[in-house]
Amino acid sequence: MTEDVGTARPAANRYLSGLYAPVREEITAIDLPVTGRLPESLRGRYLRNGPNPLGDPDPATYGWFGGEGMVHGVRLRDGHAEWYRNRWIRSDSVAGRLGEKLLHGPRHLGLDFAPNTHVQRFAGHLLALVEGGSLPYELDDELHTIGPFDFHGTLPGGLAAHTVIDPASGELHTVAYCVARPYVQYLVAGTDGRVRHRVDVPVEGHPLMHDFSLTERHVLLYDLPVVYAAPTPGGEFRVHWDDARPARLGVLPRDGGAGDVRWLEVDPCFVFHPMNAHERNGVITIHLVAYERLFDTRAKTPATPSRLERWTVDPAAGSVRRQPVDDRPVEFPRADPRALTGRNRFGYTMLEDPAPGGAGVDRLGAGLVKHDLERGTSETFLVHPAGDVGEGAFVPAAPEAAEDDGWVLAYAYDPERAASDLLVLAAQDFAAGPVAKVHLPVRVPLGFHGNWIPDGE
């Protein structure tokens, strides 16, 4: 999922072709065909956000992170796939180009972007998310855009691409940053949908802080050597690896202030996505995906493969110890949402093919991996060799079900149909493959993150 955003793109831009290529229209399909049997306990919508540029961007300059957001959704109920929808998020720019009435609404620093990274339900609001300073956008149950959402006037700036909803309190936690006017903020929103806690974290420069981790007592901040450069004359922000910037992990008590952040040195690396974090007897354990080097525009290979790691953080000793868990190139780590901030035994990642069609590299194929973090074992499901798969989201079979008693949902491209499927895998029989495939009428472009939204939320 990495992108070289520090250099101009070639005329044959990979993010505008193949499985990344944007779709050109919005569709609604009902009563979708299904192979296998859908679990009747799955009542809700699987939604996933991703870049889908509207129009024809310049291949020489377009980057994957810059496309307008489009949400793809499938509605499941009582063993049936009731509908598939894909909808662009109507920022003013998108609505104007589609010839629709502008929604207007609040803005932060005049920024208005169709969020393209994640989708989350919180406090009765379905929110499309993006980082960098723009506000989230609210959607209705059928993916129509309601408008920008500022947490009832309490959001002090932009939001972020990633949030954690604390299973114990139901509150939303996030770490937001802004590119146009640099800041880093730790924010907590109560179950009433209003921001109740804010900490302005002093950080030098313009670091790319895509995600964060949360335990029962602490917030963990990733201040690493990938930074934003000054904007181009056209106003485009790009990132690059900065050898002069120290890599460090911030440990902030949930109820602390800016002066309470403890910064711990880490070996240089970059982290897009942690899986989960927990603490016991003062020691914090984090499982995350790390790159040794990323966005280094001077290197012949600007990205190193990612891997799943365990970080053991001892704030009292001031140490962070990194250990590999799985050396295969994986990304988009997820865990049971009920286990977030506590100890999770199982986690799920997307296995990336490191060199499709490349020479001198063994192909692993694309698929999904279930990790048993206690035993150090894993199970793998591979998709068609000419296909691909996105992030897998875990859905518990019931509120009180065991941690891996449930389903993993993901969009996958089926080259034999030249269209995508929604895969439903049983987490306890992972390698056996899907118990059901919902056949969509179109291809879902490779994208970013999504969530299962149960009925009643």
VENNOR-V38130 format. One record per residue. N is the residue number from 1. PHI is phi in degrees with one decimal (999 if undefined). PSI is psi in degrees with one decimal (999 if undefined). BURIAL is # if it has 24 or more other C-alpha atoms within 12 Angstrom, else .. Layout:
# VENNOR-V38130
n phi psi burial
N PHI PSI BURIAL
N PHI PSI BURIAL
This chain:
# VENNOR-V38130
n phi psi burial
1 999 5.6 #
2 -75.1 158.1 #
3 -139.0 131.9 #
4 -82.0 94.4 #
5 -97.8 12.1 #
6 -101.6 -6.0 #
7 -130.8 160.6 #
8 -66.5 147.4 .
9 -85.8 147.5 .
10 -70.1 167.3 .
11 -57.6 -38.4 .
12 -87.7 81.7 .
13 -78.5 119.5 .
14 -62.1 -26.7 #
15 -84.5 1.2 #
16 -117.4 11.0 #
17 -140.8 171.6 .
18 59.2 -137.9 .
19 -76.0 -11.2 #
20 -86.5 -17.3 #
21 -55.3 134.8 #
22 -67.1 150.6 #
23 -86.4 157.0 #
24 -103.8 -10.4 .
25 -146.3 159.0 .
26 -91.8 137.4 #
27 -133.7 161.0 #
28 -129.7 123.6 .
29 -123.4 137.8 .
30 -118.0 157.9 .
31 52.2 65.1 .
32 -74.7 143.8 #
33 -69.9 147.5 #
34 -131.9 133.0 #
35 -100.5 131.5 .
36 90.2 -157.3 .
37 -131.5 121.6 .
38 -75.1 133.2 #
39 -60.4 130.9 #
40 -69.2 -17.4 .
41 -74.2 -12.9 .
42 -83.5 98.7 #
43 -125.5 102.5 #
44 163.0 -154.8 #
45 -131.0 134.8 #
46 -97.9 119.5 #
47 -121.3 139.6 #
48 -140.2 135.7 #
49 -101.8 156.3 #
50 -176.2 163.4 #
51 -70.0 135.5 #
52 -149.2 83.9 #
53 -56.4 137.1 #
54 -91.1 122.1 #
55 95.8 -154.7 .
56 -124.9 88.8 .
57 -67.7 158.4 .
58 -68.7 117.7 .
59 -60.0 -25.2 .
60 -73.7 -20.7 .
61 -123.6 -13.0 #
62 -69.5 133.7 #
63 -119.8 149.9 #
64 -55.5 -37.1 #
65 -72.9 -8.5 #
66 -99.1 -5.1 #
67 -75.2 147.2 #
68 -61.2 143.9 #
69 -73.2 139.5 #
70 -131.7 130.5 #
71 -100.1 131.4 #
72 -109.7 132.3 #
73 -138.7 146.5 #
74 -126.4 131.9 #
75 -101.4 119.9 #
76 -112.3 140.4 #
77 -163.7 131.6 .
78 53.0 41.2 .
79 79.6 11.0 #
80 -123.2 151.6 #
81 -101.1 100.6 #
82 -76.0 -38.0 #
83 -159.5 159.9 #
84 -125.1 136.7 #
85 -138.2 147.2 #
86 -130.7 132.8 #
87 -141.7 132.2 #
88 -68.0 146.6 #
89 -82.3 128.2 #
90 -86.4 77.3 #
91 -65.4 170.4 #
92 -59.8 -39.6 #
93 -63.4 -45.8 #
94 -65.2 -48.1 #
95 -58.8 -42.0 #
96 -63.2 -42.6 .
97 -70.6 -23.9 .
98 -87.0 0.4 .
99 73.7 26.4 .
100 -106.8 164.9 .
101 -65.7 135.3 .
102 -72.9 139.4 .
103 -84.5 -27.0 #
104 55.6 -157.7 #
105 118.9 -174.4 #
106 -66.4 157.1 #
107 -138.2 158.1 #
108 -117.0 117.7 #
109 56.3 27.4 .
110 74.7 4.5 .
111 -76.7 138.4 #
112 -149.7 103.8 #
113 -131.9 141.6 #
114 -74.6 104.4 #
115 -55.5 134.2 #
116 -125.5 14.8 #
117 -115.7 -40.7 #
118 -150.3 171.2 #
119 -145.8 133.4 #
120 -144.6 140.2 #
121 -98.0 128.3 #
122 -151.8 131.2 #
123 52.0 38.7 .
124 82.6 5.4 .
125 -118.5 130.2 #
126 -93.4 115.2 #
127 -116.5 130.9 #
128 -90.6 132.9 #
129 -119.3 150.0 #
130 -154.9 159.8 #
131 -101.5 179.3 #
132 98.1 -7.8 #
133 128.6 -14.9 #
134 -78.8 157.4 #
135 -79.2 155.0 #
136 -70.0 161.2 #
137 -114.7 140.1 #
138 -92.8 139.8 #
139 -119.0 157.2 #
140 -92.3 -176.7 .
141 -65.9 -18.5 #
142 -108.6 18.5 #
143 74.9 15.0 #
144 -77.2 145.3 #
145 -79.2 129.0 #
146 -89.8 -43.5 #
147 147.9 176.0 #
148 -62.9 147.0 #
149 -125.5 123.4 #
150 -115.4 29.7 #
151 55.9 49.4 #
152 57.1 40.6 .
153 80.6 7.9 .
154 -103.7 -6.7 .
155 -76.7 121.1 #
156 -76.9 -16.9 #
157 -154.5 -136.3 #
158 -83.7 -178.6 #
159 -107.8 -133.9 #
160 -155.1 167.2 #
161 -76.4 -28.1 #
162 -123.7 138.8 #
163 -134.0 161.1 #
164 -125.7 126.5 #
165 -96.2 114.9 #
166 -63.7 119.7 #
167 -61.6 -26.5 .
168 -78.2 -43.2 .
169 -104.2 -20.4 .
170 77.5 4.7 #
171 -83.1 155.0 #
172 -100.0 131.5 #
173 -118.7 144.3 #
174 -158.9 163.2 #
175 -121.8 113.9 #
176 -105.6 146.2 #
177 -136.8 163.4 #
178 -130.6 140.5 #
179 -88.7 -43.1 #
180 -67.4 -36.6 #
181 -135.5 95.8 .
182 -57.7 127.7 #
183 -159.5 161.4 #
184 -130.9 128.2 #
185 -130.0 131.9 #
186 -93.2 124.7 #
187 -125.7 143.7 #
188 -129.2 126.8 #
189 -110.4 133.6 #
190 -75.9 171.9 #
191 -67.6 -7.8 .
192 -84.9 2.2 .
193 80.2 17.8 #
194 -118.7 139.4 #
195 -68.9 124.4 #
196 -112.7 -12.0 .
197 -146.1 134.2 #
198 -141.3 135.0 #
199 -129.0 121.5 #
200 -86.3 111.5 #
201 -92.2 121.7 #
202 -72.3 117.3 #
203 -137.2 132.3 #
204 -79.9 146.6 .
205 73.9 -153.9 #
206 -126.2 66.5 #
207 -72.2 147.8 #
208 -84.9 107.1 #
209 -116.6 80.4 #
210 -69.0 -34.1 #
211 -146.6 177.8 #
212 -150.9 176.5 #
213 -127.5 155.8 #
214 -137.1 131.5 #
215 -113.0 -174.4 #
216 -63.7 -25.0 #
217 -125.0 -15.7 #
218 -135.5 157.6 #
219 -110.8 136.0 #
220 -114.9 126.3 #
221 -114.5 132.6 #
222 -102.6 100.9 #
223 -106.9 96.1 #
224 -124.2 173.8 #
225 -78.2 22.3 #
226 -104.2 122.3 #
227 -132.9 160.2 #
228 -82.6 137.4 #
229 -87.3 170.4 #
230 -59.8 146.4 .
231 -63.4 150.7 .
232 -70.7 167.8 .
233 -55.5 -27.8 .
234 -84.0 2.0 .
235 87.5 11.4 .
236 -87.6 133.1 .
237 -96.9 134.4 #
238 -128.4 158.3 #
239 -117.3 158.9 #
240 -155.4 163.4 #
241 -79.0 133.0 #
242 -118.2 103.9 #
243 -61.4 -26.0 .
244 -80.7 -10.3 .
245 -91.5 124.7 #
246 -66.1 149.8 #
247 -94.8 129.4 #
248 -150.6 154.9 #
249 -114.7 125.4 #
250 -93.6 134.2 #
251 -116.3 110.4 #
252 -119.2 123.5 #
253 -59.4 141.9 #
254 -54.5 -38.5 #
255 -99.1 14.9 .
256 -87.2 178.2 .
257 -113.4 -175.9 .
258 -58.9 -35.4 .
259 -75.4 -4.9 .
260 -95.8 0.4 .
261 -70.5 129.0 #
262 -104.3 115.8 #
263 -94.7 126.3 #
264 -117.2 135.0 #
265 -69.5 140.6 #
266 -131.0 148.5 #
267 -58.9 141.8 #
268 -54.1 131.2 #
269 -171.5 178.5 #
270 -137.1 143.6 #
271 -125.6 118.3 #
272 -83.0 -48.1 #
273 -137.3 116.8 #
274 -81.8 156.3 #
275 -89.2 -52.0 #
276 -171.6 166.8 #
277 -146.1 149.0 #
278 -149.5 167.1 #
279 -137.3 151.4 #
280 -151.9 129.4 .
281 52.9 39.2 .
282 82.7 -2.4 .
283 -108.5 133.0 #
284 -104.3 134.1 #
285 -115.5 128.5 #
286 -122.5 134.6 #
287 -108.6 130.2 #
288 -155.5 169.2 #
289 -104.8 127.8 #
290 -126.6 147.8 #
291 -113.9 136.3 #
292 -68.5 -30.3 #
293 -158.6 142.2 #
294 -154.2 143.9 #
295 60.5 33.6 #
296 -90.7 99.7 #
297 -71.5 -13.5 .
298 -90.2 -16.5 .
299 -82.1 152.1 .
300 -65.3 -36.1 .
301 -116.2 102.2 .
302 -72.4 -9.5 #
303 -133.7 138.6 #
304 -99.3 155.2 #
305 -60.9 148.2 #
306 -86.6 160.9 #
307 -151.9 156.8 #
308 -81.5 128.2 #
309 -128.0 160.6 #
310 -114.5 124.0 #
311 -106.6 126.9 #
312 -106.0 115.4 #
313 -110.3 120.8 #
314 -116.0 94.3 #
315 -60.5 -34.7 #
316 -63.9 -39.1 .
317 -87.6 -11.1 .
318 69.7 34.4 .
319 -125.7 150.7 #
320 -131.3 119.9 #
321 -109.2 126.1 #
322 -101.3 133.7 #
323 -135.1 135.1 .
324 -71.0 141.8 #
325 -108.1 -40.0 #
326 -149.9 120.9 #
327 -83.4 -5.0 .
328 -70.4 152.5 #
329 -74.2 106.5 #
330 -124.6 163.3 #
331 -153.3 -178.0 #
332 49.8 56.8 #
333 -69.7 139.8 #
334 -137.6 157.9 #
335 -137.9 168.7 #
336 -56.7 122.7 #
337 -61.6 -21.4 #
338 -73.2 -18.2 #
339 -96.5 -3.8 #
340 -61.2 141.1 #
341 77.1 -9.1 #
342 -117.3 -174.1 #
343 -79.4 124.1 #
344 -112.0 138.3 #
345 -85.4 -36.0 #
346 -112.7 148.6 #
347 -148.1 165.7 #
348 -134.1 137.1 #
349 -133.5 164.2 #
350 -98.4 123.3 #
351 -84.6 124.5 #
352 -99.4 138.6 #
353 -77.7 114.7 #
354 -68.8 -24.6 #
355 -152.6 68.5 .
356 -60.4 116.0 .
357 80.5 -0.2 .
358 -81.8 158.0 .
359 -96.8 145.0 .
360 79.2 8.6 .
361 -128.4 129.3 .
362 -68.1 129.7 .
363 -79.7 131.2 .
364 -95.9 -20.8 #
365 85.4 167.7 #
366 -105.6 145.2 #
367 -178.4 -163.9 #
368 -123.5 146.2 #
369 -124.4 133.7 #
370 -102.7 123.4 #
371 -105.1 130.1 #
372 -97.5 101.4 #
373 -73.8 -20.4 #
374 -79.1 -43.3 .
375 -88.1 -16.8 .
376 73.8 28.0 .
377 -116.2 172.5 .
378 -152.5 159.3 #
379 -125.3 144.0 #
380 -127.5 136.4 #
381 -116.9 122.9 #
382 -103.8 140.4 #
383 -87.3 -179.2 #
384 -53.2 138.3 .
385 -55.4 -26.9 .
386 -99.1 7.2 .
387 -104.2 -165.0 #
388 -159.9 169.6 #
389 -144.7 152.7 #
390 -102.6 -166.6 #
391 -57.2 141.8 #
392 -103.6 126.9 #
393 -107.9 130.1 #
394 -85.1 136.4 #
395 -125.1 116.8 #
396 -62.0 144.8 #
397 -66.9 -30.0 #
398 -159.0 159.9 .
399 -55.4 -34.3 .
400 -104.4 14.0 .
401 -68.1 160.2 .
402 -62.0 163.7 .
403 -58.7 -36.1 #
404 -108.8 18.7 #
405 -90.4 95.2 .
406 172.5 -154.5 #
407 -132.5 150.1 #
408 -113.9 123.6 #
409 -109.6 138.7 #
410 -159.5 148.5 #
411 -84.6 136.9 #
412 -137.3 143.7 #
413 -88.8 130.4 #
414 -106.5 106.4 #
415 -66.2 -23.0 .
416 -72.1 -27.3 .
417 -101.0 -12.1 .
418 55.7 39.8 .
419 -155.2 173.8 #
420 -104.0 158.0 #
421 -121.4 151.7 #
422 -92.8 115.2 #
423 -87.5 141.5 #
424 -125.0 108.8 #
425 -107.3 139.7 #
426 -78.4 120.3 #
427 -62.4 -31.0 #
428 -83.6 -5.1 #
429 -138.8 55.7 .
430 -64.2 -48.9 #
431 -68.8 -14.7 .
432 -69.3 -16.2 .
433 95.0 -179.2 #
434 -65.4 141.1 #
435 -81.6 -18.0 #
436 -155.7 148.7 #
437 -128.5 124.5 #
438 -94.1 120.6 #
439 -89.6 112.6 #
440 -84.0 154.1 #
441 -80.5 -7.3 #
442 -139.4 171.8 #
443 -83.4 135.7 #
444 -96.3 114.7 #
445 -58.6 150.0 #
446 -56.3 133.1 #
447 -146.5 -149.8 #
448 -109.1 -106.3 #
449 -118.1 156.9 #
450 -153.0 179.3 #
451 -149.7 155.8 #
452 -89.0 126.9 #
453 -111.0 99.9 #
454 -66.7 152.6 #
455 -57.3 142.8 .
456 93.0 -6.5 .
457 -101.9 999 .
